[in-house]
Amino acid sequence: MNVTAYRRGRTVRTIAASIVAVAALSVTAACSGGGDGGSDNAGKANSSATAPASGTDAQGADKAEGGKENQAGKENQGGKENQGGKEGATGVKDAKSQTQKSGGGSESEPVGDCDINKTAITVQNVKSPVNHMLLKATNKAGVDCKLVGYPGLKFGASAQAATPVNEDSKPQAVVMLAPGESAYAGITTSAADGSGAEGGKVDSLEVFIDGSEDPKPVELPGGSVYVDSAAKVTYWQTDAQTALTW
C-alpha cells in the first residue's frame, strides 16, 4: 500500500469524526438552553399569578368589605327598631280602642250603676197613648253610669207592691248614660177601656232604681193620677218614643 494514500485516508476519517462530535455537542447545548428558558418563563408566569396584592390594595379591599358589613348591620338593626316601634304603637292604639268600646270603663274600673242622688227623675203626662205617662231619668254625675232593668214604682203611700213590668219591653242591652244623657220608661196608669179593677186617685209617687235601696219621691203632674190594676211600667229605654210604644 502507498504510505501517502494511507495517511490521507486516515486524516479524512479523523476530520469527519471531529465534525460529527462537534455537531452532537451543538445539538445537546441547544436542547439544554431551550429547556432552561422554558422553565424560567413558566416560573415567572407562575410567580406573577400567585403573587399577593400589594399592602395598599389589600387594605382597600378590607375597608370596602368592612363598610358593607357595617352598613348591612345598621340597616338590619334599623329595620328591627322601626318594626318594634310600629308594633308598639299598634298595641297602644288597640288598647285605647278596647277602652272606648267598653262604654268609658275598663276591667279595673267598670261603669257603675247610676246614683239615685245624682240622677234627676221627672214624670209627665202624654197625649198619646191615652192613660200613659213618661218617666225620665238624667245622669247628673260627672261620670258614665248605667240603668239596669226597669224603675220600681210605688204609687200612693198605701201601695202594697211595686207596679209590675211589661216584659215585652226588655231591651237587648243595658242602658248606658254619659253625663247629661237621659233614659226613659213608659208608664201605663190604667186600662184604656175601663176594665181595670181597684182603681183610684193617688197623690204620690216614689221611684226606685237598681243599685240604690232608697227611693226618690217624684212630683206628679197636676198633683194626682188615676191608677188601677192595669198599671205597668217598661224597662229603661234610650229614647222616649220607644218607651211609649209598649
Stockholm file with secondary structure:
# STOCKHOLM 1.0

chainA/1-246         MNVTAYRRGRTVRTIAASIVAVAALSVTAACSGGGDGGSDNAGKANSSATAPASGTDAQGADKAEGGKENQAGKENQGGKENQGGKEGATGVKDAKSQTQKSGGGSESEPVGDCDINKTAITVQNVKSPVNHMLLKATNKAGVDCKLVGYPGLKFGASAQAATPVNEDSKPQAVVMLAPGESAYAGITTSAADGSGAEGGKVDSLEVFIDGSEDPKPVELPGGSVYVDSAAKVTYWQTDAQTALTW
#=GR chainA/1-246 SS CCHHHHHHHHHHHHHHHHHHHHHHHHHHHHHHHHHHHHHHHHHHHHHHHHCCCCHHHHHHHHHHHHHHHHHHHHHHHHHHHHHHHHHHHHHHHHHHHHHHHTTSCCSSSCCEECCGGGEEEEEEECSSSTTEEEEEEEECSSSCEEECSCCEEEESTTCCSCCCBCGGGCCSSCEEECTTCEEEEEEECSCTTSCCSSCEEECCEEEECTTCSSCEEECCGGGCEEECTTCEECCCBSSHHHHTTC
#=GC SS_cons         CCHHHHHHHHHHHHHHHHHHHHHHHHHHHHHHHHHHHHHHHHHHHHHHHHCCCCHHHHHHHHHHHHHHHHHHHHHHHHHHHHHHHHHHHHHHHHHHHHHHHTTSCCSSSCCEECCGGGEEEEEEECSSSTTEEEEEEEECSSSCEEECSCCEEEESTTCCSCCCBCGGGCCSSCEEECTTCEEEEEEECSCTTSCCSSCEEECCEEEECTTCSSCEEECCGGGCEEECTTCEECCCBSSHHHHTTC
//
